[in-house]
Amino acid sequence: MAYELSEQKKVGLGLLGFGILFTFLGVMLFFDRGLLALGNIFWLTGVALLLGWRSTWNLFTSKANLKGSVSFLLGLFFLFVRWPIVGIILEIYGCLNLFGRFWPSVKAFLYEVPMLGWIIRFLF
């Protein structure tokens, strides 16, 4: 198999999934700050475990990703100072800037997941 997952990466994927779930629930429950903050913590920890701590640090601190990092961290700040709508918008923009170049790899991985790959190919 092209994508072998270690135990650390499996935990990272789980935390990433929980982060997305809690963020989705936080948005659906009228921007609940607690769920959004918990989703962000899970999401950041999941990314760090999936990519590795050093790679995550290099991703957030590289000069090419400065705009995305500042936008994401500013969105996190706005989330904690009770402006969740502005915070979520800035975080989404920052995530798209930071992880935009990973989409081809994610797409290739999702095509290899047994049922999900078939559904994605069928729909798109």
The first five atom37 places (N, CA, C, CB, O) and aatype in JSON, in Angstrom:
{
  "aatype": [12, 0, 18, 6, 10, 15, 6, 5, 11, 11, 19, 7, 10, 7, 10, 10, 7, 13, 7, 9, 10, 13, 16, 13, 10, 7, 19, 12, 10, 13, 13, 3, 1, 7, 10, 10, 0, 10, 7, 2, 9, 13, 17, 10, 16, 7, 19, 0, 10, 10, 10, 7, 17, 1, 15, 16, 17, 2, 10, 13, 16, 15, 11, 0, 2, 10, 11, 7, 15, 19, 15, 13, 10, 10, 7, 10, 13, 13, 10, 13, 19, 1, 17, 14, 9, 19, 7, 9, 9, 10, 6, 9, 18, 7, 4, 10, 2, 10, 13, 7, 1, 13, 17, 14, 15, 19, 11, 0, 13, 10, 18, 6, 19, 14, 12, 10, 7, 17, 9, 9, 1, 13, 10, 13],
  "atom_mask": [
    [1, 1, 1, 1, 1],
    [1, 1, 1, 1, 1],
    [1, 1, 1, 1, 1],
    [1, 1, 1, 1, 1],
    [1, 1, 1, 1, 1],
    [1, 1, 1, 1, 1],
    [1, 1, 1, 1, 1],
    [1, 1, 1, 1, 1],
    [1, 1, 1, 1, 1],
    [1, 1, 1, 1, 1],
    [1, 1, 1, 1, 1],
    [1, 1, 1, 0, 1],
    [1, 1, 1, 1, 1],
    [1, 1, 1, 0, 1],
    [1, 1, 1, 1, 1],
    [1, 1, 1, 1, 1],
    [1, 1, 1, 0, 1],
    [1, 1, 1, 1, 1],
    [1, 1, 1, 0, 1],
    [1, 1, 1, 1, 1],
    [1, 1, 1, 1, 1],
    [1, 1, 1, 1, 1],
    [1, 1, 1, 1, 1],
    [1, 1, 1, 1, 1],
    [1, 1, 1, 1, 1],
    [1, 1, 1, 0, 1],
    [1, 1, 1, 1, 1],
    [1, 1, 1, 1, 1],
    [1, 1, 1, 1, 1],
    [1, 1, 1, 1, 1],
    [1, 1, 1, 1, 1],
    [1, 1, 1, 1, 1],
    [1, 1, 1, 1, 1],
    [1, 1, 1, 0, 1],
    [1, 1, 1, 1, 1],
    [1, 1, 1, 1, 1],
    [1, 1, 1, 1, 1],
    [1, 1, 1, 1, 1],
    [1, 1, 1, 0, 1],
    [1, 1, 1, 1, 1],
    [1, 1, 1, 1, 1],
    [1, 1, 1, 1, 1],
    [1, 1, 1, 1, 1],
    [1, 1, 1, 1, 1],
    [1, 1, 1, 1, 1],
    [1, 1, 1, 0, 1],
    [1, 1, 1, 1, 1],
    [1, 1, 1, 1, 1],
    [1, 1, 1, 1, 1],
    [1, 1, 1, 1, 1],
    [1, 1, 1, 1, 1],
    [1, 1, 1, 0, 1],
    [1, 1, 1, 1, 1],
    [1, 1, 1, 1, 1],
    [1, 1, 1, 1, 1],
    [1, 1, 1, 1, 1],
    [1, 1, 1, 1, 1],
    [1, 1, 1, 1, 1],
    [1, 1, 1, 1, 1],
    [1, 1, 1, 1, 1],
    [1, 1, 1, 1, 1],
    [1, 1, 1, 1, 1],
    [1, 1, 1, 1, 1],
    [1, 1, 1, 1, 1],
    [1, 1, 1, 1, 1],
    [1, 1, 1, 1, 1],
    [1, 1, 1, 1, 1],
    [1, 1, 1, 0, 1],
    [1, 1, 1, 1, 1],
    [1, 1, 1, 1, 1],
    [1, 1, 1, 1, 1],
    [1, 1, 1, 1, 1],
    [1, 1, 1, 1, 1],
    [1, 1, 1, 1, 1],
    [1, 1, 1, 0, 1],
    [1, 1, 1, 1, 1],
    [1, 1, 1, 1, 1],
    [1, 1, 1, 1, 1],
    [1, 1, 1, 1, 1],
    [1, 1, 1, 1, 1],
    [1, 1, 1, 1, 1],
    [1, 1, 1, 1, 1],
    [1, 1, 1, 1, 1],
    [1, 1, 1, 1, 1],
    [1, 1, 1, 1, 1],
    [1, 1, 1, 1, 1],
    [1, 1, 1, 0, 1],
    [1, 1, 1, 1, 1],
    [1, 1, 1, 1, 1],
    [1, 1, 1, 1, 1],
    [1, 1, 1, 1, 1],
    [1, 1, 1, 1, 1],
    [1, 1, 1, 1, 1],
    [1, 1, 1, 0, 1],
    [1, 1, 1, 1, 1],
    [1, 1, 1, 1, 1],
    [1, 1, 1, 1, 1],
    [1, 1, 1, 1, 1],
    [1, 1, 1, 1, 1],
    [1, 1, 1, 0, 1],
    [1, 1, 1, 1, 1],
    [1, 1, 1, 1, 1],
    [1, 1, 1, 1, 1],
    [1, 1, 1, 1, 1],
    [1, 1, 1, 1, 1],
    [1, 1, 1, 1, 1],
    [1, 1, 1, 1, 1],
    [1, 1, 1, 1, 1],
    [1, 1, 1, 1, 1],
    [1, 1, 1, 1, 1],
    [1, 1, 1, 1, 1],
    [1, 1, 1, 1, 1],
    [1, 1, 1, 1, 1],
    [1, 1, 1, 1, 1],
    [1, 1, 1, 1, 1],
    [1, 1, 1, 1, 1],
    [1, 1, 1, 0, 1],
    [1, 1, 1, 1, 1],
    [1, 1, 1, 1, 1],
    [1, 1, 1, 1, 1],
    [1, 1, 1, 1, 1],
    [1, 1, 1, 1, 1],
    [1, 1, 1, 1, 1],
    [1, 1, 1, 1, 1]
  ],
  "atom_positions": [
    [[0.84, -1.18, 0.0], [0.0, 0.0, 0.0], [0.88, 1.24, 0.0], [-0.95, 0.0, 1.21], [1.91, 1.26, 0.67]],
    [[0.49, 2.25, -0.74], [1.31, 3.44, -0.91], [1.37, 4.3, 0.35], [0.8, 4.26, -2.06], [2.37, 4.97, 0.6]],
    [[0.31, 4.28, 1.14], [0.25, 5.12, 2.32], [0.17, 4.25, 3.57], [-0.96, 6.07, 2.25], [-0.92, 3.86, 3.99]],
    [[1.32, 3.96, 4.16], [1.36, 3.22, 5.42], [1.25, 4.22, 6.57], [2.66, 2.36, 5.53], [1.91, 5.26, 6.55]],
    [[0.43, 3.91, 7.55], [0.23, 4.8, 8.67], [0.82, 4.19, 9.94], [-1.26, 5.11, 8.86], [0.51, 3.05, 10.29]],
    [[1.66, 4.95, 10.62], [2.16, 4.51, 11.91], [1.09, 4.78, 12.96], [3.5, 5.24, 12.28], [0.06, 5.39, 12.67]],
    [[1.33, 4.31, 14.17], [0.35, 4.53, 15.25], [0.19, 6.02, 15.54], [0.77, 3.78, 16.52], [-0.92, 6.48, 15.81]],
    [[1.28, 6.76, 15.5], [1.22, 8.2, 15.76], [0.37, 8.9, 14.7], [2.63, 8.8, 15.79], [-0.4, 9.8, 15.03]],
    [[0.51, 8.5, 13.46], [-0.28, 9.13, 12.39], [-1.75, 8.73, 12.48], [0.28, 8.75, 11.02], [-2.63, 9.51, 12.11]],
    [[-2.03, 7.51, 12.96], [-3.43, 7.12, 13.16], [-4.08, 7.97, 14.24], [-3.52, 5.63, 13.53], [-5.22, 8.4, 14.09]],
    [[-3.35, 8.21, 15.33], [-3.87, 9.07, 16.39], [-4.04, 10.49, 15.85], [-2.91, 9.05, 17.62], [-5.03, 11.16, 16.17]],
    [[-3.09, 10.95, 15.05], [-3.19, 12.28, 14.45], [-4.42, 12.42, 13.56], [0.0, 0.0, 0.0], [-5.11, 13.44, 13.6]],
    [[-4.7, 11.39, 12.76], [-5.9, 11.42, 11.92], [-7.17, 11.42, 12.77], [-5.92, 10.23, 10.97], [-8.13, 12.1, 12.44]],
    [[-7.17, 10.66, 13.86], [-8.32, 10.66, 14.75], [-8.55, 12.02, 15.38], [0.0, 0.0, 0.0], [-9.67, 12.51, 15.43]],
    [[-7.47, 12.64, 15.87], [-7.59, 13.97, 16.46], [-8.01, 15.0, 15.43], [-6.28, 14.39, 17.1], [-8.78, 15.91, 15.73]],
    [[-7.51, 14.86, 14.22], [-7.91, 15.76, 13.14], [-9.4, 15.62, 12.86], [-7.1, 15.48, 11.87], [-10.1, 16.61, 12.66]],
    [[-9.89, 14.38, 12.83], [-11.31, 14.15, 12.62], [-12.16, 14.72, 13.75], [0.0, 0.0, 0.0], [-13.2, 15.34, 13.5]],
    [[-11.73, 14.52, 15.0], [-12.46, 15.09, 16.13], [-12.43, 16.62, 16.08], [-11.88, 14.59, 17.45], [-13.42, 17.27, 16.42]],
    [[-11.3, 17.19, 15.67], [-11.22, 18.64, 15.55], [-12.21, 19.19, 14.53], [0.0, 0.0, 0.0], [-12.86, 20.2, 14.77]],
    [[-12.3, 18.52, 13.41], [-13.26, 18.94, 12.38], [-14.69, 18.76, 12.89], [-13.05, 18.15, 11.06], [-15.54, 19.61, 12.66]],
    [[-14.96, 17.64, 13.58], [-16.3, 17.38, 14.12], [-16.7, 18.44, 15.14], [-16.35, 15.99, 14.76], [-17.8, 18.97, 15.08]],
    [[-15.8, 18.74, 16.09], [-16.13, 19.73, 17.12], [-16.27, 21.13, 16.52], [-15.06, 19.73, 18.21], [-17.12, 21.9, 16.97]],
    [[-15.47, 21.45, 15.52], [-15.62, 22.75, 14.86], [-16.95, 22.82, 14.13], [-14.45, 22.98, 13.88], [-17.64, 23.85, 14.19]],
    [[-17.32, 21.74, 13.45], [-18.62, 21.7, 12.76], [-19.76, 21.84, 13.76], [-18.77, 20.4, 11.97], [-20.7, 22.6, 13.52]],
    [[-19.69, 21.12, 14.88], [-20.73, 21.24, 15.9], [-20.76, 22.64, 16.51], [-20.51, 20.21, 17.0], [-21.84, 23.17, 16.79]],
    [[-19.6, 23.24, 16.7], [-19.54, 24.6, 17.24], [-20.19, 25.6, 16.3], [0.0, 0.0, 0.0], [-20.85, 26.53, 16.76]],
    [[-20.0, 25.43, 15.01], [-20.64, 26.33, 14.04], [-22.14, 26.07, 14.0], [-20.02, 26.15, 12.63], [-22.93, 27.01, 13.94]],
    [[-22.54, 24.8, 14.02], [-23.97, 24.47, 13.95], [-24.72, 24.92, 15.21], [-24.15, 22.96, 13.74], [-25.91, 25.22, 15.13]],
    [[-24.05, 24.96, 16.33], [-24.69, 25.39, 17.58], [-24.43, 26.87, 17.83], [-24.18, 24.54, 18.77], [-24.1, 27.29, 18.94]],
    [[-24.58, 27.65, 16.77], [-24.51, 29.12, 16.83], [-23.18, 29.62, 17.37], [-25.63, 29.65, 17.69], [-23.14, 30.47, 18.26]],
    [[-22.11, 29.09, 16.84], [-20.75, 29.53, 17.14], [-20.44, 29.43, 18.63], [-20.55, 30.96, 16.66], [-20.04, 30.4, 19.27]],
    [[-20.64, 28.25, 19.17], [-20.32, 27.97, 20.57], [-18.8, 28.02, 20.74], [-20.88, 26.59, 21.01], [-18.06, 27.26, 20.11]],
    [[-18.35, 28.93, 21.6], [-16.91, 29.15, 21.75], [-16.18, 27.94, 22.31], [-16.66, 30.33, 22.64], [-15.06, 27.66, 21.91]],
    [[-16.8, 27.23, 23.24], [-16.15, 26.07, 23.84], [-15.88, 24.97, 22.83], [0.0, 0.0, 0.0], [-14.78, 24.42, 22.78]],
    [[-16.88, 24.65, 22.02], [-16.69, 23.62, 21.0], [-15.7, 24.06, 19.93], [-18.03, 23.26, 20.34], [-14.9, 23.25, 19.46]],
    [[-15.74, 25.33, 19.55], [-14.79, 25.82, 18.55], [-13.36, 25.78, 19.07], [-15.15, 27.25, 18.13], [-12.44, 25.4, 18.34]],
    [[-13.18, 26.17, 20.33], [-11.83, 26.13, 20.91], [-11.33, 24.69, 21.03], [-11.82, 26.8, 22.29], [-10.17, 24.4, 20.73]],
    [[-12.21, 23.79, 21.47], [-11.82, 22.39, 21.58], [-11.5, 21.81, 20.2], [-12.94, 21.58, 22.25], [-10.55, 21.04, 20.05]],
    [[-12.3, 22.18, 19.2], [-12.03, 21.74, 17.84], [-10.69, 22.23, 17.34], [0.0, 0.0, 0.0], [-9.97, 21.49, 16.67]],
    [[-10.34, 23.47, 17.65], [-9.04, 24.01, 17.23], [-7.88, 23.3, 17.91], [-8.97, 25.5, 17.52], [-6.86, 23.03, 17.29]],
    [[-8.04, 23.0, 19.19], [-6.97, 22.3, 19.92], [-6.77, 20.91, 19.34], [-7.31, 22.21, 21.43], [-5.63, 20.49, 19.09]],
    [[-7.87, 20.18, 19.13], [-7.76, 18.84, 18.53], [-7.17, 18.92, 17.13], [-9.13, 18.16, 18.48], [-6.33, 18.1, 16.77]],
    [[-7.61, 19.89, 16.35], [-7.16, 20.01, 14.97], [-5.66, 20.3, 14.91], [-7.94, 21.1, 14.24], [-4.93, 19.67, 14.15]],
    [[-5.2, 21.25, 15.71], [-3.77, 21.59, 15.71], [-2.92, 20.42, 16.19], [-3.51, 22.81, 16.58], [-1.86, 20.16, 15.64]],
    [[-3.38, 19.73, 17.22], [-2.63, 18.57, 17.72], [-2.62, 17.45, 16.69], [-3.23, 18.07, 19.03], [-1.6, 16.78, 16.51]],
    [[-3.74, 17.24, 16.01], [-3.79, 16.22, 14.96], [-2.86, 16.53, 13.81], [0.0, 0.0, 0.0], [-2.19, 15.63, 13.29]],
    [[-2.81, 17.79, 13.4], [-1.88, 18.18, 12.32], [-0.44, 17.97, 12.77], [-2.11, 19.66, 11.9], [0.38, 17.48, 12.0]],
    [[-0.15, 18.33, 14.02], [1.22, 18.17, 14.51], [1.62, 16.7, 14.58], [1.36, 18.81, 15.89], [2.76, 16.35, 14.26]],
    [[0.71, 15.83, 14.99], [1.04, 14.4, 15.04], [1.1, 13.79, 13.65], [0.01, 13.65, 15.89], [1.89, 12.87, 13.41]],
    [[0.29, 14.28, 12.75], [0.28, 13.72, 11.4], [1.52, 14.13, 10.61], [-0.98, 14.17, 10.66], [2.12, 13.3, 9.93]],
    [[1.89, 15.38, 10.69], [3.05, 15.86, 9.94], [4.37, 15.69, 10.7], [2.87, 17.32, 9.59], [5.43, 15.59, 10.09]],
    [[4.29, 15.66, 12.02], [5.49, 15.66, 12.85], [5.67, 17.06, 13.44], [0.0, 0.0, 0.0], [5.29, 18.06, 12.82]],
    [[6.24, 17.12, 14.62], [6.34, 18.41, 15.31], [7.23, 19.39, 14.57], [6.87, 18.2, 16.72], [6.89, 20.57, 14.45]],
    [[8.37, 18.92, 14.09], [9.31, 19.81, 13.4], [8.73, 20.3, 12.07], [10.65, 19.1, 13.17], [8.87, 21.48, 11.73]],
    [[8.09, 19.42, 11.33], [7.49, 19.82, 10.06], [6.34, 20.8, 10.27], [6.99, 18.59, 9.3], [6.16, 21.73, 9.48]],
    [[5.58, 20.61, 11.34], [4.5, 21.55, 11.64], [5.06, 22.91, 12.0], [3.63, 21.02, 12.78], [4.55, 23.94, 11.55]],
    [[6.11, 22.91, 12.8], [6.74, 24.18, 13.17], [7.29, 24.88, 11.92], [7.87, 23.93, 14.21], [7.11, 26.09, 11.75]],
    [[7.96, 24.12, 11.05], [8.49, 24.7, 9.82], [7.38, 25.2, 8.91], [9.35, 23.68, 9.08], [7.54, 26.21, 8.23]],
    [[6.25, 24.5, 8.89], [5.12, 24.92, 8.06], [4.57, 26.25, 8.53], [4.02, 23.86, 8.08], [4.3, 27.14, 7.72]],
    [[4.4, 26.41, 9.83], [3.81, 27.63, 10.36], [4.79, 28.8, 10.4], [3.27, 27.38, 11.73], [4.35, 29.95, 10.41]],
    [[6.08, 28.54, 10.41], [7.04, 29.63, 10.54], [7.79, 29.95, 9.26], [8.02, 29.3, 11.61], [8.64, 30.84, 9.27]],
    [[7.52, 29.27, 8.17], [8.25, 29.57, 6.94], [7.76, 30.9, 6.36], [8.07, 28.43, 5.9], [6.61, 31.31, 6.56]],
    [[8.65, 31.56, 5.66], [8.33, 32.87, 5.09], [7.24, 32.79, 4.02], [9.57, 33.5, 4.51], [6.45, 33.72, 3.88]],
    [[7.19, 31.7, 3.28], [6.2, 31.55, 2.23], [4.79, 31.4, 2.79], [6.53, 30.34, 1.36], [3.81, 31.76, 2.13]],
    [[4.68, 30.88, 4.02], [3.37, 30.66, 4.63], [3.04, 31.7, 5.7], [3.31, 29.28, 5.24], [2.17, 31.47, 6.54]],
    [[3.71, 32.82, 5.67], [3.53, 33.82, 6.72], [2.1, 34.37, 6.73], [4.52, 34.96, 6.54], [1.52, 34.55, 7.8]],
    [[1.54, 34.65, 5.56], [0.2, 35.2, 5.49], [-0.83, 34.22, 6.05], [-0.15, 35.57, 4.04], [-1.73, 34.62, 6.79]],
    [[-0.71, 32.94, 5.71], [-1.62, 31.93, 6.23], [-1.48, 31.73, 7.73], [0.0, 0.0, 0.0], [-2.48, 31.58, 8.43]],
    [[-0.24, 31.73, 8.23], [-0.01, 31.54, 9.66], [-0.57, 32.7, 10.47], [1.49, 31.38, 9.95], [-1.24, 32.49, 11.48]],
    [[-0.31, 33.91, 10.02], [-0.82, 35.08, 10.74], [-2.34, 35.1, 10.71], [-0.25, 36.38, 10.12], [-2.98, 35.4, 11.71]],
    [[-2.91, 34.78, 9.57], [-4.36, 34.75, 9.45], [-4.97, 33.7, 10.37], [-4.77, 34.49, 8.01], [-5.96, 33.97, 11.05]],
    [[-4.39, 32.5, 10.41], [-4.91, 31.44, 11.26], [-4.79, 31.81, 12.73], [-4.18, 30.12, 10.98], [-5.75, 31.65, 13.49]],
    [[-3.64, 32.3, 13.15], [-3.44, 32.65, 14.55], [-4.28, 33.85, 14.97], [-1.98, 32.93, 14.82], [-4.73, 33.93, 16.11]],
    [[-4.48, 34.8, 14.05], [-5.36, 35.93, 14.33], [-6.81, 35.46, 14.47], [-5.25, 36.99, 13.23], [-7.55, 35.97, 15.32]],
    [[-7.22, 34.49, 13.64], [-8.55, 33.91, 13.78], [-8.72, 33.19, 15.1], [0.0, 0.0, 0.0], [-9.79, 33.26, 15.72]],
    [[-7.69, 32.5, 15.55], [-7.72, 31.84, 16.85], [-7.84, 32.87, 17.97], [-6.46, 30.98, 17.05], [-8.58, 32.66, 18.94]],
    [[-7.13, 33.97, 17.84], [-7.23, 35.05, 18.82], [-8.65, 35.62, 18.86], [-6.23, 36.16, 18.49], [-9.21, 35.81, 19.94]],
    [[-9.23, 35.89, 17.69], [-10.58, 36.43, 17.65], [-11.59, 35.44, 18.22], [-10.97, 36.8, 16.23], [-12.59, 35.84, 18.82]],
    [[-11.34, 34.18, 18.04], [-12.22, 33.17, 18.62], [-12.19, 33.23, 20.14], [-11.81, 31.77, 18.14], [-13.23, 33.1, 20.79]],
    [[-11.02, 33.43, 20.71], [-10.9, 33.46, 22.17], [-11.38, 34.78, 22.79], [-9.47, 33.21, 22.56], [-11.7, 34.81, 23.97]],
    [[-11.42, 35.86, 22.0], [-11.91, 37.13, 22.55], [-13.38, 37.36, 22.18], [-11.06, 38.29, 22.04], [-13.85, 38.5, 22.18]],
    [[-14.09, 36.28, 21.87], [-15.53, 36.27, 21.68], [-16.01, 36.95, 20.4], [-16.18, 36.91, 22.83], [-17.06, 37.59, 20.39]],
    [[-15.25, 36.81, 19.33], [-15.69, 37.19, 18.0], [-15.59, 35.96, 17.12], [-14.85, 38.39, 17.42], [-14.74, 35.92, 16.23]],
    [[-16.43, 34.96, 17.34], [-16.24, 33.67, 16.68], [-16.45, 33.7, 15.16], [-17.16, 32.66, 17.28], [-15.78, 32.96, 14.44]],
    [[-17.35, 34.53, 14.67], [-17.6, 34.54, 13.23], [-16.38, 35.08, 12.48], [-18.85, 35.4, 12.9], [-15.95, 34.5, 11.48]],
    [[-15.83, 36.17, 12.96], [-14.61, 36.73, 12.35], [-13.47, 35.74, 12.5], [-14.23, 38.09, 13.0], [-12.67, 35.56, 11.57]],
    [[-13.37, 35.09, 13.66], [-12.31, 34.12, 13.91], [-12.38, 32.94, 12.96], [0.0, 0.0, 0.0], [-11.35, 32.52, 12.42]],
    [[-13.57, 32.39, 12.75], [-13.71, 31.24, 11.85], [-13.38, 31.63, 10.42], [-15.14, 30.66, 11.93], [-12.72, 30.87, 9.71]],
    [[-13.82, 32.8, 9.99], [-13.51, 33.24, 8.62], [-12.0, 33.37, 8.43], [-14.21, 34.58, 8.31], [-11.46, 32.93, 7.42]],
    [[-11.32, 33.98, 9.4], [-9.86, 34.12, 9.3], [-9.16, 32.77, 9.37], [-9.34, 35.04, 10.42], [-8.16, 32.56, 8.69]],
    [[-9.66, 31.86, 10.19], [-9.04, 30.54, 10.28], [-9.21, 29.75, 8.98], [-9.64, 29.75, 11.44], [-8.28, 29.08, 8.54]],
    [[-10.37, 29.84, 8.37], [-10.57, 29.14, 7.09], [-9.65, 29.7, 6.03], [-12.04, 29.25, 6.64], [-9.05, 28.94, 5.27]],
    [[-9.52, 31.01, 5.97], [-8.61, 31.63, 5.01], [-7.16, 31.2, 5.28], [-8.73, 33.17, 5.06], [-6.41, 30.9, 4.35]],
    [[-6.78, 31.17, 6.55], [-5.43, 30.76, 6.91], [-5.17, 29.3, 6.57], [0.0, 0.0, 0.0], [-4.09, 28.95, 6.08]],
    [[-6.15, 28.43, 6.82], [-5.99, 27.0, 6.48], [-5.85, 26.81, 4.98], [-7.17, 26.19, 7.0], [-5.01, 26.02, 4.53]],
    [[-6.65, 27.51, 4.21], [-6.54, 27.38, 2.76], [-5.19, 27.88, 2.27], [-7.66, 28.14, 2.07], [-4.62, 27.31, 1.33]],
    [[-4.67, 28.93, 2.89], [-3.34, 29.43, 2.51], [-2.24, 28.47, 2.94], [-3.1, 30.8, 3.13], [-1.3, 28.23, 2.19]],
    [[-2.36, 27.92, 4.14], [-1.31, 27.03, 4.66], [-1.29, 25.68, 3.97], [-1.5, 26.84, 6.15], [-0.23, 25.17, 3.63]],
    [[-2.47, 25.09, 3.77], [-2.54, 23.71, 3.31], [-3.03, 23.58, 1.88], [-3.43, 22.92, 4.22], [-3.4, 22.48, 1.46]],
    [[-3.05, 24.65, 1.12], [-3.53, 24.6, -0.25], [-2.7, 23.71, -1.15], [0.0, 0.0, 0.0], [-3.23, 23.09, -2.08]],
    [[-1.43, 23.62, -0.89], [-0.57, 22.79, -1.76], [-0.66, 21.31, -1.43], [0.87, 23.25, -1.65], [-0.11, 20.49, -2.17]],
    [[-1.32, 20.95, -0.32], [-1.48, 19.55, 0.05], [-2.7, 18.89, -0.59], [-1.58, 19.44, 1.55], [-2.84, 17.67, -0.49]],
    [[-3.57, 19.64, -1.22], [-4.82, 19.08, -1.75], [-4.61, 17.96, -2.76], [-5.63, 20.17, -2.39], [-5.37, 17.0, -2.71]],
    [[-3.63, 18.02, -3.66], [-3.44, 16.87, -4.56], [-3.08, 15.58, -3.82], [-2.35, 17.19, -5.57], [-3.53, 14.5, -4.2]],
    [[-2.28, 15.68, -2.77], [-1.94, 14.49, -1.98], [-3.15, 13.97, -1.22], [-0.8, 14.81, -1.0], [-3.36, 12.76, -1.14]],
    [[-3.93, 14.86, -0.66], [-5.13, 14.45, 0.06], [-6.12, 13.79, -0.9], [-5.8, 15.66, 0.76], [-6.73, 12.78, -0.56]],
    [[-6.26, 14.35, -2.08], [-7.17, 13.79, -3.07], [-6.73, 12.38, -3.49], [-7.25, 14.7, -4.31], [-7.55, 11.48, -3.61]],
    [[-5.44, 12.2, -3.69], [-4.92, 10.89, -4.07], [-5.14, 9.88, -2.94], [-3.43, 10.97, -4.42], [-5.47, 8.72, -3.2]],
    [[-4.96, 10.32, -1.68], [-5.19, 9.43, -0.54], [-6.67, 9.05, -0.44], [-4.72, 10.1, 0.76], [-6.99, 7.89, -0.21]],
    [[-7.56, 10.03, -0.61], [-8.99, 9.75, -0.48], [-9.5, 8.85, -1.6], [-9.77, 11.06, -0.47], [-10.46, 8.11, -1.4]],
    [[-8.88, 8.91, -2.77], [-9.27, 8.0, -3.85], [-8.94, 6.55, -3.51], [-8.58, 8.4, -5.16], [-9.58, 5.64, -4.04]],
    [[-7.96, 6.33, -2.65], [-7.55, 4.97, -2.3], [-8.35, 4.36, -1.15], [-6.1, 4.96, -1.95], [-8.27, 3.16, -0.91]],
    [[-9.13, 5.18, -0.44], [-9.99, 4.66, 0.63], [-11.11, 3.88, -0.04], [-10.55, 5.81, 1.54], [-11.77, 4.41, -0.93]],
    [[-11.36, 2.62, 0.38], [-12.25, 1.74, -0.38], [-13.62, 2.31, -0.77], [-12.48, 0.53, 0.39], [-13.86, 2.48, -1.97]],
    [[-14.49, 2.62, 0.12], [-15.82, 3.1, -0.25], [-15.81, 4.59, -0.57], [-16.82, 2.82, 0.87], [-16.49, 5.04, -1.5]],
    [[-15.06, 5.35, 0.19], [-15.02, 6.79, 0.01], [-14.45, 7.17, -1.35], [-14.21, 7.44, 1.11], [-14.93, 8.11, -1.98]],
    [[-13.44, 6.46, -1.8], [-12.85, 6.74, -3.11], [-13.85, 6.56, -4.24], [0.0, 0.0, 0.0], [-13.88, 7.36, -5.17]],
    [[-14.66, 5.52, -4.16], [-15.67, 5.28, -5.18], [-16.72, 6.39, -5.17], [-16.33, 3.93, -4.97], [-17.16, 6.85, -6.23]],
    [[-17.13, 6.82, -3.97], [-18.14, 7.88, -3.86], [-17.6, 9.19, -4.41], [-18.59, 8.06, -2.4], [-18.3, 9.9, -5.13]],
    [[-16.36, 9.52, -4.08], [-15.77, 10.77, -4.56], [-15.64, 10.74, -6.08], [-14.39, 11.01, -3.91], [-15.95, 11.74, -6.74]],
    [[-15.19, 9.65, -6.63], [-15.07, 9.55, -8.1], [-16.44, 9.62, -8.76], [-14.37, 8.25, -8.5], [-16.57, 10.2, -9.84]],
    [[-17.44, 9.04, -8.13], [-18.79, 9.04, -8.71], [-19.39, 10.45, -8.68], [-19.71, 8.05, -7.94], [-20.02, 10.87, -9.65]],
    [[-19.19, 11.17, -7.59], [-19.81, 12.49, -7.45], [-19.07, 13.56, -8.23], [-19.87, 12.89, -5.98], [-19.69, 14.47, -8.8]],
    [[-17.74, 13.46, -8.27], [-16.98, 14.55, -8.91], [-16.32, 14.01, -10.16], [-15.91, 15.15, -7.94], [-15.63, 14.74, -10.86]]
  ]
}
